[in-house]
Each structure stands twice: as structure tokens, then as C-alpha cells.
Amino acid sequence: MPTKLRIFCFPSHLSKTATTGVDYARIISPMTHLNGYKGIETTLYKLGEKTNWKQVAETHDAIYFNYLSDPWGFAAMGSMARHFGLKLILDLDDAIWEIRNDNPAYPVWKKGEKNIKNFTMICNEVDYMTTTNDYLKHIIMNHTNKTPDKIKVFPNYVDLKTYKHRTKFKNDGQINLTHFGSTTHFRDLDDWEFTKGINRIMDEYPNVNLRTVGIWKPDMRERWGARYENLYGSPDIYKWISEKFPTFMDETDILITPLEEDIYNRGKSNIKWLESSSAKIPGVWQNIRQYAECVDGTNGILAKKDTEWYKGIKYLIDNPDKRQKMGEKAFEDVKKWEIDKHLEEYTQFFKEVVDKKIKV
């Protein structure tokens, strides 16, 4: 009887200069924690080393990889997997088929382009898929041949030993509102309801500053001058977690996260809540599926209408004791999302996919 279930893990967005957040959250972190758990052995692809897919296929039971659209790369990996009977499992964390036109990747992923066609065919070819939530699961089913039993939902989880920074509460009279995200969030920050609410806050509270990390909004600088600041994160998740994130959180009093409600955004995860909650930062969150599933009024505030954005932010400004308690409660609640507490879910999935008896 075999003693190990061996999984080769391929975070497919790695580059020479950066490890992406999606590779870390969806492949690297969970598979690193899974290594050695109940008879499972995981091997992470190493950038810069030539991969012998024949050797991988001969020594593993499954290949778990992040989404890709390169047909030649998939063929090199997939042909060996098929020949040696390995299971191919693809993870997807975004509704790629519904990509918005403000996304920098839109020209190569929009409907009709070669990338999205190739990606769809790869989805149809793999044995199983994993994804972040039930909403995205149904989007996958709508665009591929995958049936419900071939798609497993694994929410994003957090490693509180890696996200180890805890911000010390401060109440110095100055309030910093922070939004962090990539250049895919222009339309979210331009949302009419959010704009009306945040303008009212900025007009009424001269001690409030707004900072956007990762996106530059010249209209905000024109309206609020030095009270608006643009900062830059890092394309490398490890530098973000260790260098940028702690500083930004220490300088933040309230996190704000508007999201325009469309199919693409509804398919996203609650990873921003996981990150900010790990640092004990309270926030006002778009009242959309992913945040409504974890924010309950005690660990954050939900908002959709302009009055809700205004009242939610105002409440946290005017009540520093409540702001502190909300950050503490968010931290206590995020512990439920620690990756180590969910390894059994991964274990059962891979054992069922490979259909292999292993010794524990």
C-alpha cells in the first residue's frame, strides 16, 4: 500500500522578480501547509529550474496548478500527465470570462480573444477545478463543460504566522482612510454612491485624509489636495506582507473597500478583509456577496448607498472606542479562516480525486 499521496504544485504566474498574490494565496500557501499532513507530500515548482514533466508524471499522483492560457505549456505538462494517469487540477480565483474593460489585462482576455478561447479549452480538458466561492463555481459551469461534482470550492484562507503584523490602536485626532488594490479598481472608486458618501465625509472632517495604495486618482488630488495621497505596494507578495503591508496598516485607521456590483466583482473573494483583519484594522466594506458573508456589523460595516458609506465611516471616526473594538473583533473572527484549520478539506479532496488509499 502506498504511503504517500504526491502532488506537484505549479503556481503558474511566477516571474523572476515577483511572486504574485494569487499564486501565494491559492497554491503556495495551502500546498506548503499541506505538505506532510496525513500522508500527503507536495512539491512546489521552482522558478528557473527546467521542469522534466515526464519525471514529474512518473513520481506524482496529481498536478495542481494556477490558471493559464498557454496551449504549448499545458500540452507539455498535460500530455505526460495523461500518459501516466495523473489527475490535472486547475485553480481559478477570478471570473476571467467577465473581465471588465478597465482591467489592464482586458485586451488579451476579452471575449473572442485567443487567450480566453485557449483558457476555456484547458478548463474543459482538466479533470477537476477548484475555486474560491459558489458564485464563481456557477460562472465556471456556465462557460465550461465542468459539472458541479468536478468543481471544489476552497475559500481563501490566511496564515497568521506569515501575516503576523498587529497594528497598535491609536487615537491621535488624525484619521487616515485607506483603500488598497491594483489598477483594476478605477471604476470601483468612481462608484457614484461611494463618491457621494466619501465627498461628504471629506467635506465635514478636515482631519480626515484618504490614501489609495496601488492606484492614482488625479480627480481626488484635484478636489482634496494634500489630503489625498497615492502610495505604492509591491508586485511581490512577500515584500508586500513583510515590508509594505505593516507600514500601511500602522498608518491606517479605517479601511474602505467600494466595489461596483457586477458579475466580475461578485466572483471575487474576501481576501482584503482577511488581510486587514489580521492587522486589527476595521473597515467599511461594499455590501456585496463576499463581504456580506463575513462582515456582520461587529467586525466591520457594510455599505452600498451613499448614506451608508457616510454613516459607516462617520460612526468609526466619531467613536474611537468602537473603532478599536471592531478591529479586535475582526482579528478574533479571522482566526476561523486560518489555513491550518482547513487542511482536512484539502486532504479529503485530493484523496477523493486521486482515489488512493494512503497510510496515516
N, C-alpha and C positions, 0 to 999 in steps of 0.2 A: 504494500500500500504506500503511495507517495506521501512524503512528509511535508511537502511544501506546495503551495499554490503560487506560482510565479507570474508576476505581472510586469511587463515592460511599459514604462510611462514616458510618453513623448509630449512635453509641453512645446507645441509647435510654433509659438510666436517669439521664441528666444532670439536675441541678437547678440552680437559681440559686445555691445555697450550696455544692454539693459535686459532685465527680466521683467516681463510685463505683469501687471496686476492680475490679469485673467489667468495667465499660466500659473502664477503663485496660488491664487485662491482656489482654482478648480482642479489643478493637477499636482503641483509640487507640494503644497502644504498637506492636503489629505493623504496623498500617497506616501509622503515621508513619515507621517504619523502611523500609517497603516503597516509600514514595514516591521516585521517581527511580531505582529499581533495575530495570535491564534493560527499559526501555521501559514501566514501569508508573507511572501517575500517580494518586495518591489524594487525595481531597478530603474533609476532615473536616467534618461538620455543626457549625455554631457555634450554641450556645445563645443565644437572644434574637433571632436573625435569622430572619425568616419564610422558610421554605423553599418555593420555587416548584418543585413536583415535575415540572411539565411541562418546565421549563428543565433540571432535573437529568436527566430522561429523555432529552432531546434531546442532551445533551453528555456522557453517560457510557455505559458498557457493562454495568455491574453495580451493584447496591446491596447493600452488606454491612452487616448491622445486628444489634444485640443483641436478644435475645428480648423480645417484647412481647405484650400481650393485648388491645390497644385495636383493635377492629374498624374504627372510623372512621379512625383514624390509618393503619392498614395499608391500608385501601381507598384513601385519598388518595394514598399512595405507590405502592401496587401497581397501581392502575388505569393510571397513567401509564407504569409500567414495562412492563405488559402491552401497552399500545398501541404503544410504541416499541421493543418487543422486548428490553428489558433483562432480565438474569438477576437473580433475587432470591435472596439467600443469607442464611440466618439462623444465628446462632451461639447455642449453648446450653451452659452450663457446669454445670448442676445438674439432678438428676433431679426436675424440678418435679412430675411425677405422683406421686412417692413422698414428698412433703414431710411432715416429721414434725410431730406435734401440739404440740411445744414451740417451733416456729418462729413468731415474731410474724406472719408472713405466712400462716400456716396457714388462718385463717378465710376468706381470699379465694382461696386456691389449692387447697383440699382438693377431693377428688373430688366431682363433682356441682355445683360452683360455676360461675358464668358465666365467670370468668376462665380456668379450666383448659379449659373447652369451647372458648372463643374461641381460646386459645393453640394447642390441638390442631388446630383448623381452619386456623390460619395456618401451622402446620408442614406440613400437608397441601398447602397452596397454593404454598409457595415451591418454587423449582427445586432448591435444594441446602441442606444444613445442614452446619455444622461443629460440632465438639465436642471435649472435652478428652481422652477416652480411649475405648478399645474397649468397656469395660463400659457406659459411658454411651451409646455408639453403639447397643448392643443394646437398651438401655432405650428409646431413641428409636424403634427399629424396632418394638418391642413395642406402642407407643402411637400410632404414626402410620402413614401409608402409605409411608413412606420405605424404599427398598431400600438394601442396602449400598453400591451404587455412587453413591448420592445423598447420602452422609454422609462427610465427610472429618474425620479426627482430626488436630487440631493441639494438642499438649500446651501447657500454659502455659510460656512462656519468660521470661527475666529480662533486664533491661537493666542491666548492671553499671556503666554510666555514670550512670544515674539512682539505682540502689541502690548508691551509691558509698561508703557508710559502712563502715569496717572497725573492729571493736572491738579494742582492745588487751587482750591477755590479762592477767588479774590473779589473784593468789592471796593474798588478804589474810585468809584464815581464815573469812570470812563467805561463805555460799553462798546465792545467790538463784535459786530455781526460778521460771520464768515460763511462763504459759500465755496466749496471746493469741488472741482470736476474738470473734465477736459473741455476742449473746444467744441464738443458736441452739445453744449448746453446754452448756446446763444438764445435759442427760441424759448427755452425754459425761463431764463432770466428776463425775457421780454414779455412773458405772460401778462396779460392785461390786469387780471385780478391781483397777482403778486405785485406788479408795478404800482398800482394804486395804493395797496397796503403799505409797501415799503416807503413810498414817497411821503405818505402821511407820518410815518414814524420818523423819518429823517427831518421832516419839516418841524415836528413838535419837540424833538430831542436833540439839541445841539451837541450833547455829549456822546452821541452815537456815531460810530464810524462803520463803514461797510468795506469788507475786503473780499475780493474774488481770487481764489487760488487756481491758476491754470487757464484763466480766460480773462481777456481785457475788454472792458466795456467803456469806450470813449464817451458815450452819452451819459454815463454815470459820473465820469470825471467832470464833464461839462456842467452837469447840474449841481454836484456837491463839492467840487474842487478837491482840496486836500483831505476831505473826509472820506473820499473813496480811494482805495489803494488796490493795485493789482500785484499779486505775488505769483511766484512760480514754484511748482512742485518738482517732481523728478520723474522721468520716464522709467526709472529703475525702481521696482517696488521695495528693494532692500534699503536703498538710500532714502526713499520716501518714509519708510517705517522708522528708521534709525536716526535720520538727520532732520528731515523737513517736518514730518508729522508732529513730533513733540513740541517744536517751537511754535508751529501754527496753533496747536491746541492750547498751549500756555497763554497765547495772546488772544484767545477766543473766549467770549462769554456766552454767546448763543450761536448755534449753527442754524443756517437757513437753507432749505432744500426745496425750491419750487421745481415742479415737473409738469410740462404740458401733457395733458392726458390724451394719449393716442396709443395705437396698438404697440408701437415700438417701445414706448416708455412703460406701458403696463407689463411688458415682458421682462423688465429689469428686476434686479434683486434689491435687498435692503442693506447692501454692503456698507453704504455710508453710515447707516445707523449703527452697524456693528463696530465700525472703526471709531466713530466719535464717542459711542457709549463706553468703549474700552478705556477712553481717557477721561470719563466722567463729565463730558460736555453735553448739556441739554440742548434740545433743538426744537424748531418749528418745522414740521415736515408736510410736504404735499399730501393731501388726503387722497391717496391713490393706493391700489391694492397692496403693494409690497410694504408700505409703511403702516397701513391700516391693520396689517397682520401682526405687527409687533409693538406699535405705539398705542398706549391706552389712556393717555391723559396724565398718568403718574410718572411715566418715563419719557415723556415728550408730548408735544402738542401737534394735532393735525389741523391743517388749514386748506381751504380751497377758495372761498370768496375773499374779496379784499378786506372786508371787516374781520374775517377770521385771522388773516395774516396780521392785521393791525392789532387786534385784541390779544392774540397769542404772544407776539413779540413784546407788546406793551406790558403784559402781565409779568413776563420774566424780567423785564427792565425794572419795573416798579417793586418787585418782590424778590429781593436777593436771597432771602432765606428759602423761598420756594424754588428759586433757580438752583441753589445748592442741593436741595433735597431731590430735585428732579434728576440732576446729574448723577447723584449717588444711586438713585433707584434704577436709572438706565444701566449703570455699571453692574448692579446686582442682577438685573434681568438678562444682560448679555452673557452672563456666565452659563445660562442654559444653552447658549449657542457655541460653547467651546468645542473644538474639533475632537478632543479626546473622549468626549461623552457620546460621540456618534460613530465610533469606529465599527461597532457591531452592525450598523446599517450597511456600511461598505462591505464588510466581511460576508454577510449573508447574500448580498447582491452578486459579488464576484464568484462565490461558491455555486450559486444557482446558475449563473451564466456559463461557467466552465463545466458545471455538473461533475464536480470532482470531490471525492472523499479525501479528507486530509486528517492527519493526526493532530490533536491539540495538546 
